Amino acid sequence: MPLALYHYALPLRQPLLLNGQWITQREGLLVSVNGQWGDIAPLPGFSVETLTDAETESRACLTALKRGEKAVPTLPSVQFGFGCAQHVWPQHCPAALAPYPLLQGEPVSLIAMLDRALDNILKGGQPPPSRLKLKVARYAMSDELALIARLSEKLPATQLILDANGGWTREEATRFCRQLPREKIDYLEEPCSTFADTIAVADAAGVKIALDETLSRNAPWYSHPHIAALVIKPTLIGALSACEALVQRARADNLRVVISSSFESDLGLGLLARLACQWAPEEPPGLDTGNWLAERVTTTTGDVVAGRLTCLYQATCLYQAMQE
């Protein structure tokens, strides 16, 4: 069994703000187990582990596999990568739904170039998207509300998904939500950093919410009439079994499931799309982050281009690795 670990560094088309940190390239690792790939990409500002941590554990896991032992990663991004590299993929899966567009940036600038941005979203004569995701809680509240109003005017048939990444206090979030055109809002992801505050905002403003960071932190939560969806980010949650448990819990509570990305490589986005087909075939995934990447690690047919990567580990195992 061939085993390998590679490092990638993909330049971004423009600097990206992640939880207060600006990055200009997306770094990660690709792991290969018997020709099957996984993407290991801790997200700066959100993952508990660094890329160095992930590389150290990945090497240890590959060494274990080389000895004929089972790899047991503990870091979320490594769990996801090795989980994909050892996953038994279904033979038949429904076609992936197109991901909904992601709009992110300084609101005043976005308003100024909104027509061009919408032209890109509607390129090729496609109809307006049923949903559009917008990052909020990053700039002046008045500017963000003005952008939402303009989007509502320009795209009257499109529902908006707002993602605050826990960026507001309870009072700020409540004030923001009370000024929203609620009939235009599909749901608001994680307005506050604690579940208690998020639920209080939902009750006070009557807005539908989705859980995201709460799931990634494995924090306690309970069903509530204002919770509309679970946004599952496998790179941050980790083990595929833990993600699948959340899918089952969502189905039991009649919640929507959205499989979402953490700015992984194009290979990682492809793996997430396959998981979305498996776990939530009826829901468009949140996988539009690939537009930020200026380069790829795979060809258009999906083959990994090893020549663009830095090899960190290669070995051959004489034993068949145990499947996850």
C-alpha positions as CSV (number, residue, x, y, z in Angstrom):
1,M,0.0,0.0,0.0
2,P,1.6,3.3,-1.0
3,L,1.4,6.1,1.5
4,A,2.2,9.8,0.9
5,L,1.9,13.3,2.3
6,Y,2.2,16.5,0.3
7,H,2.1,20.2,1.2
8,Y,0.3,22.8,-1.0
9,A,0.3,26.6,-0.9
10,L,-2.3,28.1,-3.2
11,P,-2.4,31.8,-3.8
12,L,-5.7,33.6,-3.3
13,R,-7.2,35.9,-5.9
14,Q,-7.4,38.6,-3.2
15,P,-6.5,38.8,0.6
16,L,-9.0,37.0,2.8
17,L,-10.0,38.0,6.3
18,L,-10.5,35.1,8.6
19,N,-11.6,35.9,12.2
20,G,-9.3,38.9,12.3
21,Q,-6.4,37.4,10.4
22,W,-5.6,38.3,6.8
23,I,-4.2,35.5,4.6
24,T,-2.9,35.7,1.0
25,Q,-2.5,32.0,0.3
26,R,-4.2,28.8,1.5
27,E,-1.9,26.2,2.8
28,G,-2.7,22.6,3.6
29,L,-1.7,18.9,3.2
30,L,-2.8,16.2,0.9
31,V,-2.6,12.6,2.2
32,S,-2.8,9.5,0.0
33,V,-3.5,6.1,1.3
34,N,-3.4,3.4,-1.4
35,G,-4.2,5.9,-4.1
36,Q,-7.2,7.5,-2.3
37,W,-6.8,11.1,-1.3
38,G,-7.7,13.3,1.6
39,D,-7.3,17.1,2.3
40,I,-5.9,18.3,5.6
41,A,-6.3,22.1,5.9
42,P,-6.6,23.7,9.3
43,L,-8.4,27.0,8.9
44,P,-6.5,30.0,10.4
45,G,-8.5,31.7,13.1
46,F,-11.0,28.8,13.4
47,S,-9.2,25.5,13.7
48,V,-7.8,24.5,17.1
49,E,-4.7,23.1,15.4
50,T,-2.0,24.7,13.3
51,L,-0.7,23.4,10.0
52,T,2.5,22.3,11.8
53,D,0.4,20.4,14.4
54,A,-1.5,18.7,11.5
55,E,1.7,17.8,9.7
56,T,3.3,16.2,12.8
57,E,0.2,14.1,13.5
58,S,-0.2,13.1,9.8
59,R,3.4,11.8,9.8
60,A,2.7,9.8,12.9
61,C,-0.5,8.3,11.4
62,L,1.3,7.4,8.2
63,T,4.1,5.7,10.2
64,A,1.4,3.7,12.1
65,L,-0.1,2.6,8.8
66,K,3.3,1.6,7.6
67,R,3.7,-0.6,10.6
68,G,0.4,-2.3,9.9
69,E,-1.4,-0.5,12.7
70,K,-4.5,1.6,12.6
71,A,-4.1,5.4,12.2
72,V,-6.0,7.2,15.0
73,P,-5.8,10.9,14.5
74,T,-7.1,13.3,17.1
75,L,-6.9,16.7,15.4
76,P,-10.1,17.6,13.4
77,S,-8.4,18.5,10.1
78,V,-6.3,15.3,10.2
79,Q,-9.4,13.2,11.1
80,F,-11.2,14.6,8.1
81,G,-8.2,14.1,5.7
82,F,-7.5,10.5,6.8
83,G,-11.2,9.8,7.0
84,C,-11.7,10.7,3.3
85,A,-8.5,8.8,2.3
86,Q,-9.9,5.6,3.9
87,H,-13.6,6.2,3.4
88,V,-15.7,3.6,1.6
89,W,-17.5,5.8,-1.0
90,P,-20.9,4.8,-2.3
91,Q,-20.9,3.3,-5.7
92,H,-23.9,5.4,-6.8
93,C,-24.8,8.8,-5.6
94,P,-27.1,11.5,-6.9
95,A,-25.6,14.4,-8.9
96,A,-24.4,17.2,-6.8
97,L,-26.5,20.3,-6.5
98,A,-24.8,23.6,-7.5
99,P,-23.4,25.4,-4.4
100,Y,-25.0,28.8,-3.6
101,P,-22.8,31.8,-4.3
102,L,-20.8,33.4,-1.5
103,L,-20.5,37.2,-1.3
104,Q,-17.8,38.6,1.0
105,G,-16.1,41.9,1.3
106,E,-16.4,45.6,2.4
107,P,-20.1,46.5,1.9
108,V,-19.5,50.0,0.5
109,S,-17.2,48.6,-2.1
110,L,-19.6,45.7,-2.9
111,I,-22.4,48.1,-3.3
112,A,-20.3,50.2,-5.7
113,M,-19.5,47.2,-7.9
114,L,-22.7,45.2,-7.2
115,D,-23.9,45.1,-10.8
116,R,-20.6,43.5,-11.9
117,A,-20.7,41.1,-9.0
118,L,-24.2,40.1,-9.9
119,D,-23.2,39.7,-13.5
120,N,-20.6,37.2,-12.3
121,I,-23.2,35.3,-10.3
122,L,-25.6,35.3,-13.2
123,K,-23.0,34.6,-15.9
124,G,-23.9,32.3,-18.8
125,G,-27.6,33.4,-18.7
126,Q,-28.3,31.4,-15.6
127,P,-31.4,32.3,-13.6
128,P,-30.8,34.2,-10.3
129,P,-29.7,31.8,-7.5
130,S,-32.4,30.6,-5.1
131,R,-30.0,31.5,-2.2
132,L,-27.0,33.8,-1.8
133,K,-24.7,33.8,1.2
134,L,-23.3,37.0,2.7
135,K,-20.8,37.4,5.5
136,V,-21.9,39.9,8.1
137,A,-20.7,41.2,11.5
138,R,-17.4,42.4,10.0
139,Y,-18.1,46.0,9.1
140,A,-20.3,48.9,10.2
141,M,-23.8,47.6,10.8
142,S,-25.4,50.4,8.8
143,D,-23.2,49.5,5.8
144,E,-24.1,45.8,6.0
145,L,-27.8,46.6,6.3
146,A,-27.6,48.9,3.2
147,L,-25.9,46.1,1.2
148,I,-28.7,43.7,2.3
149,A,-31.3,46.2,1.2
150,R,-29.6,46.6,-2.2
151,L,-29.3,42.8,-2.7
152,S,-33.0,42.4,-1.8
153,E,-33.9,45.0,-4.4
154,K,-31.6,43.6,-7.2
155,L,-32.5,39.9,-6.5
156,P,-36.1,39.9,-5.4
157,A,-36.5,36.1,-5.8
158,T,-33.3,35.2,-3.9
159,Q,-33.2,34.3,-0.3
160,L,-30.2,35.5,1.7
161,I,-28.1,33.4,4.0
162,L,-26.3,35.7,6.5
163,D,-23.2,34.4,8.3
164,A,-22.0,36.3,11.4
165,N,-19.5,33.7,12.6
166,G,-20.4,34.6,16.2
167,G,-19.3,38.2,15.7
168,W,-21.9,40.1,17.7
169,T,-23.0,40.6,21.3
170,R,-26.6,39.6,22.1
171,E,-27.6,43.3,22.0
172,E,-25.8,44.0,18.7
173,A,-27.3,41.0,17.0
174,T,-30.8,41.8,18.2
175,R,-30.5,45.3,16.9
176,F,-29.3,44.1,13.5
177,C,-32.0,41.4,13.2
178,R,-34.8,43.8,14.0
179,Q,-33.8,45.9,11.0
180,L,-33.7,43.0,8.5
181,P,-36.2,42.4,5.7
182,R,-37.1,39.1,7.4
183,E,-39.1,37.7,4.5
184,K,-35.8,37.9,2.4
185,I,-33.7,36.0,5.0
186,D,-33.4,32.3,4.8
187,Y,-31.5,32.1,8.0
188,L,-28.7,33.7,10.0
189,E,-25.7,31.6,11.0
190,E,-24.4,31.9,14.5
191,P,-25.0,35.6,15.3
192,C,-23.3,35.3,18.7
193,S,-20.4,33.3,20.2
194,T,-22.5,31.3,22.7
195,F,-25.6,29.2,22.0
196,A,-27.5,30.9,24.8
197,D,-27.0,34.3,23.3
198,T,-27.9,33.0,19.8
199,I,-31.2,31.5,21.0
200,A,-32.0,34.7,22.9
201,V,-31.5,36.7,19.7
202,A,-33.7,34.4,17.7
203,D,-36.5,34.6,20.3
204,A,-36.2,38.4,20.5
205,A,-36.1,39.1,16.8
206,G,-38.0,36.1,15.4
207,V,-35.3,35.2,12.9
208,K,-34.4,31.7,11.8
209,I,-30.9,30.7,12.7
210,A,-28.4,28.0,11.8
211,L,-25.7,26.4,13.9
212,D,-22.1,26.3,12.6
213,E,-19.4,27.2,15.1
214,T,-21.4,25.5,17.9
215,L,-21.0,22.3,16.0
216,S,-17.4,22.8,15.2
217,R,-16.6,23.4,18.9
218,N,-18.7,20.4,19.9
219,A,-20.6,22.7,22.3
220,P,-23.9,21.6,23.8
221,W,-27.1,22.7,22.0
222,Y,-30.7,21.7,21.9
223,S,-33.6,21.8,19.4
224,H,-35.5,25.0,19.2
225,P,-38.3,26.2,16.9
226,H,-36.0,29.0,15.5
227,I,-33.2,26.6,14.5
228,A,-33.6,26.0,10.7
229,A,-30.4,24.2,9.8
230,L,-27.1,22.6,10.8
231,V,-24.1,23.8,8.8
232,I,-21.6,21.0,9.0
233,K,-17.9,21.9,8.3
234,P,-16.1,18.5,8.3
235,T,-12.6,20.0,8.2
236,L,-13.4,21.7,11.6
237,I,-15.6,19.0,13.1
238,G,-13.2,16.2,12.2
239,A,-14.2,12.5,12.1
240,L,-16.7,11.6,9.4
241,S,-18.5,9.5,12.0
242,A,-19.0,12.7,14.1
243,C,-20.4,14.5,11.0
244,E,-22.7,11.7,10.2
245,A,-24.0,11.7,13.7
246,L,-24.9,15.3,13.3
247,V,-26.7,14.5,10.0
248,Q,-28.7,11.8,11.8
249,R,-29.6,14.2,14.6
250,A,-30.7,16.9,12.1
251,R,-33.0,14.4,10.4
252,A,-34.5,13.3,13.7
253,D,-35.2,17.0,14.5
254,N,-36.4,17.8,10.9
255,L,-33.6,20.3,10.4
256,R,-31.9,21.1,7.1
257,V,-28.3,19.9,6.6
258,V,-25.7,22.1,4.7
259,I,-22.3,20.6,4.1
260,S,-19.9,23.6,4.0
261,S,-16.3,24.3,3.2
262,S,-13.4,25.9,5.1
263,F,-11.5,27.2,2.1
264,E,-10.0,23.8,1.3
265,S,-8.2,23.1,-2.0
266,D,-10.1,22.1,-5.1
267,L,-9.5,18.4,-4.2
268,G,-11.0,19.0,-0.7
269,L,-14.0,20.8,-2.2
270,G,-14.5,17.8,-4.5
271,L,-14.5,15.5,-1.5
272,L,-17.0,17.7,0.4
273,A,-19.3,17.7,-2.7
274,R,-19.2,13.9,-2.6
275,L,-20.1,13.9,1.1
276,A,-22.9,16.4,0.4
277,C,-24.3,14.0,-2.2
278,Q,-24.2,11.2,0.4
279,W,-25.5,13.1,3.4
280,A,-27.7,16.0,2.1
281,P,-28.5,15.4,-1.6
282,E,-31.5,17.7,-1.4
283,E,-29.7,20.8,-0.1
284,P,-27.3,23.0,-2.1
285,P,-23.9,22.8,-0.3
286,G,-21.9,25.8,0.9
287,L,-18.9,25.1,-1.3
288,D,-18.4,28.3,-3.3
289,T,-15.0,29.1,-1.7
290,G,-13.1,27.7,-4.6
291,N,-13.5,31.0,-6.5
292,W,-11.0,32.5,-4.1
293,L,-8.2,30.1,-5.2
294,A,-5.9,31.3,-8.0
295,E,-4.4,27.8,-8.6
296,R,-5.4,24.1,-8.3
297,V,-3.9,20.9,-7.0
298,T,-5.8,18.7,-9.5
299,T,-6.4,18.7,-13.2
300,T,-9.9,19.3,-14.6
301,T,-10.4,15.5,-14.6
302,G,-9.6,15.2,-10.9
303,D,-6.0,13.8,-11.0
304,V,-3.6,15.2,-8.4
305,V,-0.7,17.1,-10.0
306,A,2.1,16.0,-7.6
307,G,4.6,18.1,-9.4
308,R,2.9,21.3,-8.0
309,L,3.2,20.0,-4.5
310,T,6.0,19.5,-1.9
311,C,6.4,15.8,-0.9
312,L,6.8,15.5,2.8
313,Y,6.5,11.7,3.3
314,Q,6.4,8.6,1.1
315,A,6.4,4.9,2.1
316,T,5.0,1.5,1.3
317,C,3.0,-0.5,3.7
318,L,3.0,-4.3,3.5
319,Y,-0.4,-4.5,5.3
320,Q,-3.9,-3.5,4.3
321,A,-4.9,-0.5,6.4
322,M,-8.1,-0.9,8.4
323,Q,-10.9,1.1,6.9
324,E,-12.5,3.8,9.1
